[in-house]
Structures are given as C-alpha cells and as structure tokens.
Amino acid sequence: MSSRFRRLLVLTAVLALSLGAAGAAAPAGLAANPTNTKVAGIDVDATTIPQLEALMNSHRINAIELTNFYLRRINQFNPLLHAVITVSPTARADAVAADHARRSGDHRPLLGIPIIVKDNVDTTGMPTTAGPWALAGSTPNDAFIVQRLKAAGAIIIAKANLSEWANFRSGPSSSGWSGIGGQTNMPYVLDRNPCGSSSGSGVSAAADLAVAAVGTETDGSIVCPSGANGDVGIKPTLGLWSRAGVVPISADQDTAGPIARNVTDAAALLGAATGVDSNDTATGAQAGHAFSDYTQFLNDDALQGARIGVWRAGTFDPSLVGPVVDPILANAKSALEAQGATVVDPTDIDLSATANEFPALLCEFKTDIATYLQTYVQGTNPVSHAPYPQTLADLIAFDQAHPNLEGPWNDLVFELADATSGRGPDCDALRAATTPPVQTAINSLMADNNLDAIIALTNGPAWPTNDDPNEGDLNGHFEFFVGSSTAAAVSGYPDITVPAGDDAGLPLGITFIGGRWAEPKLIGYAYDYEQATHIRVPPQFIPTIGDALFPGVPNP
C-alpha cells in the first residue's frame, strides 16, 4: 500500500470516521419489535415524503399521528441507539399547528413532516452543542437552513448525536461518540460503528426516529454514515446550502445536507433548504443553478445513454478487501448497464493534492471556530458556571478542566490547530494547493472520458465499535478502510450515496460524483439505480455478528 494512500486513509478517518467508544447491550425494550413502523395502517418506513403529503391531504394520516409515532420511537429506542441528544419541547404543538394549516388550505412540500437535525446546526428552542459539554445549554436562533426547512412546513422534532466537534478534536477518536450524547450505535448490528460524524443523523433516518434527517460534512460525514446505515445521503455543492449557524470545521469544505431512507426524500429535503443567505457569501453563486424542488429530477430512465466512470484506485486496498467489495461494485456496474448506461472502468481521480487537506483544515478551523463562538455562543455555561469559550484555546482549557466529561479522548487535533496562525497567507496557500488541483483533476477526467458522473464505493462493512482510547480507527487496521469521500469534499462538488449491497447484513453504498451544481443529474442517476435495484432493507437491531473486523475479510 502506498504511503499516499495510507495518509489518505488516516486523514479521512480523523476527519469523519474514527473509532468507537462503548459497545451496545440490548435492553428489554428491544423485544418491542423495532421493525413495526406502521402508523394508521401505513408503513412509514416504506413511504416517501410526497406520499405522506398525499395521505395527509386525503386525511388518511395527520401530522399529530406522525409526530407522536416518532416521539415514541425515540423514547423507546434511543436508550439503545444514543442517536438523539435533545427532543423538541414544541414538537407536538408544531404538529397541531401543521394540521391546522393543512385544514386551512396550506400545502407546503414538507408540511407536518418530522425531521431530525444534527446537533451542530443552530435550532431555536433546543441547545446546539456539537456534542461537547463546553457548549452545553447554548441556544442560538435557527440557522438559515433550519429557517428554510420550517418555512417548507417541516417539524424539527429533535437534534441528532454526532462525533463531537464533527470528529475534529482528538486522535484517535470515536465515530459517533460525544461527551453529551455518548456512543451512537448502528441499528443493523448494534455493536458495529455507525460511521461519522453525522452518525446520529444516519441512524435516526435508518431506524425511523424521523422521516429524514440533516447531517453535515467536511470529508465523509454525510456519505459514510448514510452508506453504513443503509441510507441515501447527499453532500451538496458547496454554497447550495448555507453554512451560517452551523458549527464549523472549515468554510472551505463544510456543508450540511440531507440523509433519508430513499432518494425521493433526500431530494425533497435538498430543495427545501436551498436559498441565498446574506450571511453566507458562497450561497450567492447558486443563482441560476439551484432549485427549490429537486423531486422534478427523479427519473427512472435517467441512466439511459449516460456515461459513468468507475473510480477504484485509492478508495480501498484490493488485496485486502477486494473479495468483499469487488462483487458489490460488479453488481452496481451491471445494474447501471442494464439501465442503459455505458460504464467506463477504471477512471481514477488523481488525489495527490490532498496531502495538503489536513494542514489547511487545521489553520482554517482555528479561525472559523472562534468566529462561530463569538457570533453565536453567548452567556454562561451551566456546567462550568463561567462564560462560554470564545476561542480554540478556551475550548482546550475547558477540556483540560473537565476530563471526567470529555474523556477518554484527547485534544490532539485541537492542539495541532491551535499551534497554527489561523487563516492568513500561509493558510490560503495550503488551500490553493488543495482544492483547485482536485477540481481540475475531476473536470479533466470527466471531460477526457466524456463522463456524466463517476461512481465509487461509499464505505466498507461497519467495524466493531472499540472503547480503547489508545487504539486508532478500525482497531489500527487502516488498510481495511473503504471510502471515496475526499474527491467531492475537497473540490466542493456534489455526491450522493445509495444502498448497493451488504456484507453479513452490514450495508454498503455506492456514491455518484459529479461536477459543480450537478445535483439534478446525480439525483436522476441515483433514483434510476435505486428503483432498478431496491437494495435497502430495514434494520433488524441485531445485537452482534461476532468480532471479525469485516465479516468477509480474514483478520490479519
């Protein structure tokens, strides 16, 4: 394995994936049939948002029934999954208001639809903590994207657990662990890791704790938890969704995006939250490229005549995990060809410039986190009884003063970032050496091969969650990692992951990657693939499948 590939794996793990804290023991509540997802005789797990809207319009179901169902699910299964940090105190009142609005002729696209938002997105009436106790009780007003979702009629019923600070604090760390929320467990096999950092969002969608969820990504944190939990996830073009009011790593790579059980719901959420935000200059570029309704691009003939490239090199080690993932990729290719696409294999993306990604993120984070804290986090922390931290150095000091709350993980990444000078000429040079070359690599590859999109494996089988702070991700076995998030993450281009198969019941996804503002095309391809394959199955909440790292791969 090349050193560049190993560095890529380690970097991606630090940014988005890391490894686990606490295992899962199945409580007695597990016997209460987690696969029963019917409300008023309707299986909501298999019902899309447009279908739910039609059912509510015809009075077959209403927002109060939906909201009560999801609140009961959270109450029943969150002690097992740890996917939710906070439940909205106004959820039922919001549902009553939604039903009243519908009776008055209101037919907004998300009216009465319960949504869970990751706990690094500001949401009025619920704390926004990003997971650590340093921000416990902080209650900024709605982020722009939450305002947009509410304007479309959505009910924000809860905040999702996450890898705290979007997994940009410690090394090693735990994907899905936060000081406030504990360790998130994936619903397919409970002692396997849900991937991160939008772990709670991915689990919430998969386990029917809401109709859909919102996650955020810097590198992998939407697509990996979506792939690992059998979901559809969209990482939008940078600037399609506003970043204002979202706890950052870096404005140069961060974006929020939808996570859902199907392409239809992900598309419905995507359009609802678009818009130009005066507090985020990047959103100004979406004019002429954004749509308020992406469901118009759901086309089960979209792949007919399309040219799709296959990216392999650097996304996994074929000598180690090839026996597991090669059949998944082969099946995906066959499905694409059966739908009329021409598949070009291989078409590999040159990611040599991403050696600068982590150094760029470190200096960007030092400045961007301080800007967020000083803009949105005011008052007194109820834990420390002192003013909330306002700089990265303050956050490090809080952790050092409260090791019982923020252990067992360290502050290695925080300390590396704080040692930089923050944003400035040197930091700008690192970014200039990173993003434009990757954009050029993708653009040139697609142009030279006349490609409409590129596919790659989203993730490998979920690994066992591990509680040893002295061990790295995958118990130190980085060579078993599978991931393709960095190309779209660094370039700021969109990608969408769709269920593609499983290994011993552990879901794997396939990612469609496109150029800037390619969401309409990618949604069409993903929908056509989804409708042709129907691979997703609901989670069964299996306690364990044993200790093998990957079920289909021999342990070293």
N, C-alpha and C positions, 0 to 999 in steps of 0.2 A: 504494500500500500504506500502511495506517495506521501511525502511529508505535507504537501499542499492539501491533499485530500484529508489527512489526519487533522490538520489545522482547521479545515472547513468543518469537520465533524465536531471538534471541540468547541469551535466558535458558535455553531448553530445550537449546540447543547446549552452553552452558557446563556445564549440569548433567549431560548424558548423552551427547552425541553427538560432540563436537568432531571435528577432522580429523586427518589421518594423518601418520605418520612415514615408514616405509620401504616401498617397493614390493616386489613378490614376483617372484622369478626361479624358474622351475620347475626343480628339480633332476632328476637322472636317475631318482630314486625315483618321480617322477610317472608314469613308464611302467609302474609295477607295478599298474595297474588299481585306482584308488581306489574304483570302483563295485562291486567284488566284495565283497559284505557277507554271504556265506553262511558259516554255522558248522554243521557236521554236516548239510549239505544244507538248512539253514533260513536264509532271508534275514532276518537280524535287523533290517535297516533297515525292513522292512515288517511286523514282528511286534511286537505290543503286550506290555506287562508281564504282564497276565493270561494271554496266550497263552504267553509264555515260562515262566511258572509252571506252566501245564498241561503243557507239553512237558517241563519238568524233573521234574514229578511222574510222568510216564509214561516217564521215563528215555530220552527222545529226545535230550536235551542236558543238560549239567550246568553248574554254576557255574564249575568249573575251565576248561572249554572256552570259556565266555563271557568270563571274565576274561582268559584268555590271548589270545583274539582281540582284545579291546580294547587290551590292553597292546602287542600287536604293531602295531595301528593307530597308537597314539600314537607308538611308536618309529619307525614308517615315515613318518608324515605330519606329525608335529609340527614337524620341521625346516622344513617348508614353510608350515605354518599358524600356528605360535607360539601355539597355543590353550591349551597346558598349561604351567604353571610347575613343578609338582612331581608326581612319581608316588609313590604309597604304597609303602613298602618291605614292607608286610604284605599287599598285595593278594592274592597267590597263597595265602598261609596263610589269609586270610579266606575265600577261595573253597573251600579244602579243608574248613574248618570249616562252611561253609554246606551243602556236600554231605553232610557227616556228620550235620548237624542234620536235613536232609530225610530221610535214611535212618532217622532215629530218630523220624519222625512229625511233624516241625516243618513247618508250612505257613503261615508268616507271609507277608503280601502282597508284600513286596519281597525275600524270601529269595533270596540269591545274585545280586541284580541290581546290576551295576556302575554307579555314579553318580559324576559329577564335580561338585565343589563349588567355587564361586568363591573366589578366594584372599583374600577379606576376611571369610570365615566361619571361625571357630576350629575346628580339626580336630586331634585328638590324633595325635601321631606325624608330622605334617607341619607345616612353618612356615606361619604366617599373616602375610602381608606387606602386603596391599593393593597390591602391586606395587612400592613403592619400596625402595631399599636401606636406608632408615632403620629398617625393621623386619625386615631380613634375619635369618633364623635364629630369630625369635620363635616359640615353640611353646606357646601356651596350650592348655588342655584343650578337649574338644569343646564347641561351642556347644549350646544346648538343642535346636535344630532338627537338628543332626547326631546328637545322642543319640537323638532320636526316629526318624530315618531308620535308624540302626543297630538300634534296637530292633525296627523292622519288618523287619529282615533285610538291609538294603542294604549293599553293599560300596562304601566310598568309595575309589575307585582312584586319584584324582588331584585336584589343585587347578587351577582354570582361571585363565588370564591375564585381564587386565582393563585398563580405563583406570585408571591408578594413582590411588589415593585416590578411586575412583569418579568420576573426572574432575572433582574439586573442588579442583584445585591451581593450574592455570595458565590463562592466556588470551593467545593461543589455546592449544589443546592438541590431542592426538591421540586420537581414539576408538580404543581397543584397544591403546594404547601404554603400557608400563610400563618402569621402569628395569630391573627384573629380567627380565621376560619378553620385552621387545622389542615389535615391532609385530604384532598379530594380523591375519591375512589371512582373508578370507571364502572359503569353498570353492566358491562358484558361479563367481565370476570373481575370480581371485587378487589382482589389483591394485585391486580395489574395497574400500571400507571396510566392516567388519563391524558397525558401529554399536556403541554402548556404553552404559554401561560394562561390562555383562556380556557383552562381546564373546567372550571365550574360552568362556563357557558356551554361548552361542548357536551358535558354530562347532563346539564339541565335540558337541553334540546333532546338528546337521545333518550333520556329517562322520563320524558313527558312531565317535567316540572313546569313547563310553559309551552306555548305553541312554538316559540322560537326564541332566540337569544342574540345578544350583541357581544362580540368579542373585540379584542384589539390585537394588532400585530406590529412588531418591529422586524422580526425574522422568524416566521414559522408559527406564531402563536394563535393564528386563526386556523390555518390549514392543518397543522398537526393534531390538535385536539378534535378537529372535525373528522379527519381521517381515522384517528384511533377510536372514536366513538360512533362510527358509522353514520356521520352527519355529512351534510353539504355545507361548505364554508366558502365565502367569497372574500378575498383580500382585494379591495378596490384599488384602482389607480390613485396614487397619492394626490389629494385635492378633490376627490369626488365626495368624500365625507369630511366635514370639518373636524379639526383636531383641537379646537378651543374647548376648554373644560374637560380635557382628558389628561390624566396624569401621564407625563411623557417619559420616554427614553430619549428620543431624538425626533425633532420636527422633520428631519430629512428622510426618515423612513417610517415613522409611525402612521398608522391609520386604523380606525375601527372598521368593522364590517359584520355582516350577518352570518349566523350559524343556525341551521334549520335541518329538519329531517328530510327535506326534499328540495329540488331546485326551484319549484314554484314559490315556496315560502321564502327562500333566500332572495329570489328576485323581487318579491313583493316588499320585503324589508329594505332592500337596496335602494329602490326608487323613492321610498317614503322619506329617507333621511338625507337625500341629496339637497343641495342648495348652496348659494353663495353666502358666505358668512363674513361680515365686515371685520371680525376678529381673527380671521384666518386667511391671509392673502393667497394661499395656494388654491383656495376654492374658486378664485376669480377665473382661473384657467379652464374651469369646467363649462363655461358658457359655450353653447353650441355642441357640446359633447355629452352632456348629462341628460337623463330622462327621469321624470317623476314616476314612470310606470315601466319597469323592465319586464313585466309579465308579457308584454306585447312581443317579446323576442323568444318566447317559449315555442319552439318549432321542432316537431319530431321528424322533420326532413332536413334539418339544418346541416347534417354531415354529408348529404348528397353532394358530391363534387368537391368537397373540401380536401385540402392537402394538410396532413397532420404529421409533424415530425416527432420522433421518439428520442428523448434525452435519457441517456444511461450513465455515461462516464462521470464519476464523482458523486452520484446520488446513492450508490451502495457498492459494496465490495462483492463482485460476482462470485469470487471463490469461496466466500463465507455464507452469504445469504441468498445467493443466486438460486439454489434449489427451492427456496420458499417463494421468492418474489418473481422469478422468471415466468412461472406459469400464470401468475396474476397479470403480468404485463403482456404475455402472449394472448391471454383471453381478451384483454382490453383491445389489443390490436385487431383481433378477429371481429370483435363487436363493431369497431369503427369501420372496418372494411365491409362488413355485412350491411351497414347503413349507407354505404356508397362513398366512403372516404378513401382517398389514396394515402397510404401510410409510408412515410419515408423514414427508414431506420438503418443506422442511427443518425441523429442530427444533434450533436452535443454542443452545449453552451460553454464558452471559454470564461471561467470564473477566476482567472489568475489575479485580476484586480481586487478581488475581495479580501486579499491579505491585509488591506487597509481598513476593512469594515470595523473591526472591533476597536482599533485605536481611534477611529473617527467617532464612533458612538460614545466612547469614554469622555472625550472632551465636550461633545455636544450635550451629553447628559448632565454634566456638571452645571452648565449654564441653564439648560431647559428646565431641569427640576427646580432650580432656585426661582426661575421666572414663574412657574406654576405655583409654588408655595407662596410666594409673595403676592401673587394676584388673587388666589382663590382660598388660601388657608389662613384664617384669621382667628384670634381669640385664644382661649386657654384649653390645653389638652386635659381632659378629665382624668387621665392616668397619671401624668407627671405633675399636674396642677401648676404647670408653667406654660408660657406662650408656646404655640406650635412652632416646630422647626421652620426656619426660613431659608436655610442653605443646606447643601450636601454635608458640610462639616457638622451642622446641627443634627442631621439625621444620624450620622455616625456616633455623635456624642450620646444621643438618645439610646441607641442600641447598646452602647457600652455601659450605660447606666441601668439598663433593664435586660440583662442577659437571660433572666428567667422567662421573659416574654418572647424574646427574639432568637433564642437558640432552637436547635443545636447548631444553626448555620452561622457562618462568619460574615464579615463585611468586605471580603477581598475585592469585589468589583467596585463597591463604593469607594474604597481606599485608592484603587487604581485611578478611578475617575477624578477623585479629589486631588490627586497628585498632578493632574494636568492643569493647564492655564485656562481651560474652558474654551469657549468659542473665540476665534481670533484668526489671524493669518495662517498659523500652523495648522489649526483645526480645519480651516477652509481648504487648505491644500490636501489634507487627507481625504476629505470628501470629494474634491475634484479628481483625485486619483482613483476613486472608487466607483461612484455612480455613473458618470459619463462613459467610462470604458465598458461597463456591463450593459448599459443601454445600447452602445454601439455593437457589442457582441450579439445581443439578441436581434437588433434591427438587421444587421448584416446576415446573420444566419437565416432569418426568415426571408429576406429578400433574395439571397443567393439560391435558396431551395424553393422559392415561390410557395412558402408555407402560410397557412391561415392561422395556425396555432401549433404549440408544442405540448406534448404530454410527457409526464414523468410520474413515477411512483411518489405518492404523498408521504407515506410512512411505512414502517415495518410493523410486525406484531408488537403489541404493547409488552413492555418488560415488567418484571415483578417490582413493585414499589419497595424501596430499601430505606431503612431508618438509620444507616450508619453515616454520620457526617464526615467521616474520613475517606469515604469512597466516592468516586465520581459517578457520572451518569452511566447507566447500563452496567452497574457494578464495576466500572472501569473498562468495560469492553466496548470502546468507541467503534471498533471495527464492525460491530454488528448493526450500527445505526443506519437507517434508511431515511433520506429526506431530500427534498428538492426546492425548499422554500426560498433559498438565498437569491436566486436569479430575479424573481419578481420583487422580493423585498428590497434589495439594493437598488434596482432600477426604478422602483416606484411604479412598476407596471402591474396590471391585474392578474390574478389567477383564481381558479375555482376548483375545489376538490369534490369528488363524487365517489360514493362507495364502489369498490371494484372487486372485492373478494374478501376472503378471510383465511386465517391460519389457526386451526383449532378453536374456532369461534371468535378470534380476535380480528376486528375489522381492519382492512387495508383500503386506502383510497387511491384514486388516480387524479392527478392535477392537470388542468388545461391552462396553459400560459399563453398570453397574447401581448401585443404591443399596447402603447398608451391609449387609453379610452376604448379598449377592445371589449368592454363588458357585454355589449349586445351580442357580439359574435360568440364569445365564450359561453354565455348563458344558453344560447341556442345549441351549441355543441354538447354542453353538459346535459341539457334536458333531453336531447335526442339519445345520447348514450344511456341516461338513466331510464328512459322509457323503453329502450330496447333490451335492457338487462335486468332491471328490477332486482338488484342485488341486496339492498338493505333488508335486514330482518330486525325486529325489535330486540332489545337486550333482555336477557333471561336472569340477570343478577346471580350468576354462578359464583359461589364463594372462592373457588380456586381451581386451577387445572394443573397444579404442581409447580415445581421450582425451576423447570427448564427456562433459560433466558428467552429463547424463541422456540416454540414447540417443534417447529420443523427443522431446526438447526442444531446440530450436536454442540454441546458445550465444550469449550477448549479445555 
